[in-house]
């Protein structure tokens, strides 16, 4: 059985250098897309159940509290995912080079760093939640709910910080189906426990928004445990999974964060943007903040699908870049763009058609639902540009140019989105037009992505092509005659 497991597991790595690219990216992408969409689904389910908390306007208040809490949850995921991007890109490239020992040490350092990340957010959960929430709202009911929810999510965030690193270790070796199983198991645990804890079932007391937080952290722990078990069983053939490798070595941590740090900052910009949008929208109307929170959860269903494909694209391109295969690298770039833009185009059409039905899922006031419909109609206009930007950012990361991805994110989420949103917030009827800030920002990010891709082509792809031609000439001198 061990021999069969080893062959199958090693095949999952070598296929990244041999399988037809379109089919390979589809095959590796589908499990990641499904797992990311399930992740988005349980965020939506969280909001759905929280919006049904009994009491006059309590649903609106509770969803508002989730919206205020979300930037810090996004920051936790940003640090974990950014670290994971570094793990994914470096390990896949290292495996492409055939360096097992280096891959083992990078994996061990990744696990060590994940635990340090948890300690940082544990400290925030204890000391930082009150000042953070107070900076966004003066509504005492909203503030109380947000503090309670966020404190639980941060103090018990070890599942969230650890499972991302183990998940990326599986994805970097091509075992995307296993990472999907762990992600889905955690999400389903959360979904099942949400109504039990929020409303009180099977003899348990109704815990309201604190129940939603408890369900979330339990689901994260389930994903962490499964990802860890899968790593230690199924990654043995391509790296040493011994606990002795879980010790800090600066050169490997540095290697992870040379790629991962820009990705962390890039993801953190999304958190910062949401925090800024909460403040800007809050100055316009409290309902606008709630509508933004609802729309943001809905759009994640499509966005996370695109990110799932992005997660498949990075190790595939990274592996073939490490192997020096220019043709397969170009194929990976092409198919990554096609699939990611296609996902967002389908999402745009679906959201435009079903805007009213989607906003009506939640038990919210008619004012909030109306603003949510407006948001869907306007923001989804930029979805094709979002798809291109997500793809290009993954391409830059696969080549080790994490800072290119960071520049694109900086333009999309901060330098354009927030100033434009602030400017629109000063105009009459701001709650209906402020949403245009998002598609405008995506178009600007797209123009920068095109420029940076030309640089990558000249700097990385062209030299690989020239080296390949030179090698062919050496092997077959007749080609030069």
N, C-alpha and C positions, 0 to 999 in steps of 0.2 A: 504493500500500500504506500509506503514511504517513497518508493521509486516512482510510482505512478504520480504521486502528488508533486514530486520534484520536477518531473518532465512537464507536467501540465503547467506548473507555476513558471518554469523557465520559458516555456512557449509564450506565456503572456508578455514577457519582456521582448523576446526576439521578434515577435510579430510586429512590433513597432518599427522595425527596420526592413520588413519584407512584405507585409500584407498590402493589398491594393489600398491606396490612401483614402479614397472616398468611403469604401466599406469599413476600413479600420476606424476612421474617425466616427462614423456612425455607430459601429459596434461598441467602441469605448465610450462614446458620448451618451448613448441612450441610458445606461445605468446611472451616470452622473446627473443627467437631466432629470430622470425620474426621482432620484434621491433629493436633488435640490428643489424640485417642484413639490415634493412631499414636505420638505422643510418649510416652503412658502405656505403650503396648505395649512400646516398646523399653526402658523402665525395668523392666518385668516380665521381658523377655528377658534383660537384664543380670543381674537377680537369679537367674533360672533357670540361666544358664550358670555364674555364680559359685558357686551352691549345689552344682554338680557338680564343683568342684575336688577332685581325688583326695586321699585321706588321711583318717584317722579323725577324724571331727567337723570336718574342714576346711571343709565346706560351711556348717555352722552358724557357724563362726568368721568365714568370709568374709562371710556375709550380715550378721552382727553389725557387721563393719567398715564395710560399706556403709551400715548404719543410722546409725552414728556420724558418718559423713562427710556424710550427706544434709542436715542442717540448713544447712551452709555452701553446698552446691550450691543449696539452696532460697533462701538469701539472695542468691546471685548472680542467680538467676532473678527473685527478688522485686524487686531493684533494676532489672533490665532490664524486667520486665513493668510495674512501677509507672511507670517512665519512659514505657513504651509506652502505658499508659493515658492519661497526660497528652497524649502525641502524638496518639493516636487521637481523644480527646474534643475537643482544641483544633483540630486540623486539620479534622475533620469539621464542626465548628461554623463554622470560618472559611470552608470551602468553601460551606456553606449560606448564608453572608453574601455570597459571591461575591468574596472577597478573595484573589486568586491570589498576590500578592506576599508577603503575610503568611504564607500557607501554605508558600511556598518557603523563607522564612527560618526558620520553625519546624522544617521538615524538616532544613535544614542544621545547625541547632543541636542537633537530636536526634542526628544522626550524630556530631557533635563530642563530645557528652556520653557517648555509648556508648563511645568510645575512652578517655575519662577513667575510666569505670567499670572497664574492663579493667585499667588501670594500678593501680588500688586493689587488685583481687583478685590481680593478679600479685604485689604486695608481700606480700599475705597468704600466698600459696602459698610464697613464699620464707621468710618469717619467722614465720608464725602457725600453721602446721599442727600442729607438735609440742605446744605448750601447749594448743591447742584440743582435740586428741584426748585428751591426758593428763587433761584435766578431767572426762572421762566414763568412763574405764575404767583399771583397773590391770592388766588382762590383757595381757601383753606381746605375745602372738601377734596378738590383735585390734588392739592399738595399732599394731604394725608394719605390718599390712596397711592399716589406715585411713590412716595417714600417707602411705604410698606412693601409694595411690589418689587421695587428696585433693590431694596436691602436684601430680600430673600434671594433674588437672582444673582447678586454679587457675592454674598457670603458663601453660597453653595455653588459657585461657578466652576469648581474643579472639573466637573464633567464636561462643560463647554470648552474649557481651555485645553484639556487633555485629548478629547476625542478628535479635534481638528488635526492635531499632529499625527495621530495614528491613522486617521483617514487619508492624509496626504502620503503617508508611507505606503499605503496600499495602492493609491492611485498612481504613484510614481513607478510602481512595478507592474502596472497594467491590470491590477486586480480590482477593477472598478465595480464589478458585480458584488464583491464582498463589502466594499464601502457602502454600496447602495443598500444592502441588507441591513447593515448597522444603522444607517440613517433612517430608513423606513421604520425599523423597530423602535427607535427612540421617538420618532414622530407619532407613531400609532399609540405608544404609551402615553404621550402627552395628550393626544386627542381623547383617549378613553378616560383619562383621569380628570380632564378639565371639568366636565359637568359634575363628576362625583365630588370633587373638592370645592368647586365654586358654589354649587347649590345645595350640597349636602345630600348624600345618598348612602344607602346600606349602613345606616346608623351613624355616619359621620356628620359633624356639624357643618353648616354652610359657612365657608370661609371667604366668600366673595373674591376680591381681586388677589388676596393672599393665596387662595387656593389655585388660581391661575399660575402664580409664580411657582408654587410648590410642584404643580404638574410639569411645568417647564423644566425645572432642574432635575427632576426624576427622569424625564425623557432623555436629557442630555447625558446622565450617568449611564443609562442603558446603552446609548450609542457608543460611549467611551469604552465600556467593558467589552462589547462585541468587537469593536475595531481593534482593541488591544489583543484580544484572543486570536483574531484572524491574523494579525501581524506576526505574532509569535509562532503561529503554526505554519502559515503559508508563505512567509517571506524568507524562510530559512535557506531556501535554495540559492537566493541571489545576494544575501547578506547574512552576517552573523547577528542573531537577535538576542544574544546573551545580555543579561543585566549588567555585566561588567563594562559594557560600552556606554552605559548611562552615567557619564561623568563629564564635567566641563573641560573642553579643550578650545582655547580661544580661536585658533586658526579655522576650526570647523564652524564655530558659531559665527565668526566673521564671514565665512563663505556663504552661510545661509542668509545672513542679513545684507550682504552685498546685493543680492537679488530681492530678499524679503523686506528690507527696510523701506525701500520705495513703495512696495506693495502695501505695507502696513500704513504708511502715510497716505497712500492713495485711497485705501479703504477708510481710514480715519477721516479723510476729507468728506466722505459721505456722511459720517456721523456729525462732523462739524457743520456741514451744510444743513442737515436736519435740525440741529440745535439752532442755527441762525434763522432758518425758515420758521421754526416755532415762535421765535421772538418777533420776527417781522410780521408773520401772519397774526400773531396774538395782538399786535398793535392795531390791526385792521378789524378783527372780530374773533372772539373765542370759538365760534362755530367754524371758522376757516381753519383753525388748528385741528379741530376734530375731524373735519372733512379731509384735510391733508393726511392725517394719520390713517384714516380708512382707505383713501386712495393708495397710499404708499404700501399698505399691506396687500391690496389687490394687485398692484403692478408687480409685486415681487414674484407672483406666480409665473409671469412671463420673463421677468428679468433673471430670476434664478435659473430658468431653463437655459437662457443664453450663457449664464455663468457656468452652468454644468458643462456645456459644450466647450467653453473656454478652458475648463479644468482638464478636459480630454486633449485639447489642442496643445497645451503647454508641454506635457511630457512627450508627446509624439514629435513635435518640432524639435524639442530639446534633445531627444535621443538621436535623431538623425543629424542634427547640427553637431553633436558630439562625435558622431560616426563620420562626419565630413561628406554626407550624401546631399549634394546641392539639389538634385532633381526632386528627391523626396521632401526636402525642406520647402521648396517652391510649391509642391503639391499640397503640403500641409497648410501653407499660408492660404492658398486658393480655396481649398475645401473648408477651412476654418471660417473664412469670410462668407462663403456661400451659405453654410449651415446657420451661422449666427445671425446674419441679416435676414435669412428666411424665417427663423424663429420669431424675430421681432416684428417682421411684416405680418405674419399670421396673427400675432398678438394684437397688433394695431387694428386689423380688420375685426377681430372678435370683440375687442373693447368698444369700438365704435358702434357695432351692431347691438351689443348687449349692455350698454352703459347703464340704462335704467334698471335692468334686472340685477346687475352686479351691485349697484349702490343700495338696492332694496333688500339685500341679504340680511343686513344688520338692523337691529331694533333701535333706530335713531330717529330724531325729529325730522320733519319734512324740510326744514331749513338746511340741516346738515346734508341730507340726501341730495338736495338740489345743488349745493356747492360741489358735492362729490361728482355728480354727473357732469357739471361744467369742467371740473378738473380732468376727468377722463376724456372728454371731447377734445380738449386743447392739448394736453400733455402727450397723448398718444400720437399726435402728428409727427413728433420727433423720434418715434420708435426705430425707424430704419437707420437713422443716424446713431442712435444708441447702440444698435446691433453692430454697426461698423466700428464704433469706438471700443466696444467690449472686445471685439475680435482683434483689433490692432493692439490693444493693450496686452492681450495674451501673447500675441506674436512678439512684441517687444520684450516681454518677460522671458519667453523661451530662448531668446538670443542673449539673455543676460543684461538687457538694457532696461532695468527696472525704472530708471529715472525718466526714460521717455514716457512710460506709462504714467508716472507721477505728474509730469507736465500736462499730459492730456487731462488727467483728473482735476488738476488744479484749475485749468481753464473751464472745464465742464461744470464743476461743483462750487467753486469759490469765486474766481476772478470775473466770471460772467454771471452765473446764476444769482448770487446774492445781491450784487449791485443792481442788476436789472429788476429783481424782485422788490428791492427797497424802493427803487424809482417808481415802479408801477403801483406800489402800496400808497403813494402820495396822490394818486389820481382819483377822480370820482368813480365810484363803482369798483373800487380796487379788488374787492373779494371775488369779482368775476373775471378780471383781466390779469391778475397777478400770476396766474398759471402759465402765461406765455413766457415767463422767464426760463422755464425748463427746456422747451424745444429750441429757443434761441441759443441757449448755452450748448446744447448738443451739436448744433450746426457749427458753432465756433470750434468745439472740440474735434469735430470731423475734419475740418480744414487743417488743423494742426497735425492730426494723425496722418493725413496724406503726405504732408511735408516730411514728417519723421520717418515714414515708411520708405521714402526715397533715399534717405540717409542710410537706413538699414540695408537696403538693396545694394548700394554702392560699397558700404563698409563691410558687410558680412556675406551676402549671397554671391556677389560678383567674384570675390577672391576664392570662394569654394569652387565656383564654376571654372575659373582659370586653373586652379590646382588640379581639378579632375581632368581637364583637357591636357595638361602637361603630363599627368600620369599615363594617360592613354597613349600619348605620343612616344613616351619612353618605352612602354610595353610593345608598341607596334610602330617601329620606325618607318614602315611603308606608308603610314598616313602622312608623313612629312615630305614624301617624294612627289 
